[in-house]
């Protein structure tokens, strides 16, 4: 499912236009990005939580050349599904 298909499905479920569903979807994503950039953790009960985690600098192996490369320290977004959400798939 791509973004367009997702927005269409949400619009049908919410009984609204695809345009409105697309605006809401973009607003949700923009809000998540903005809060993570501020260092905030986002917890949505019944769904999951987003947070920004720090990865330390490391030396990795380039699989194409087999030569070591240095990867600088960086931050990556992390999402963890909530228990009640994950339970939907183990019935």
Secondary structure, 3 states (H helix, E strand, C coil): CCHHHHHHHHHHHHCCCHHHHHHHHHHHHHHHHHHHHCCCCEEECCCEEEEEEEECCEEEECCCCCCEEEECCEEEEEEEECHHHHHHHCC
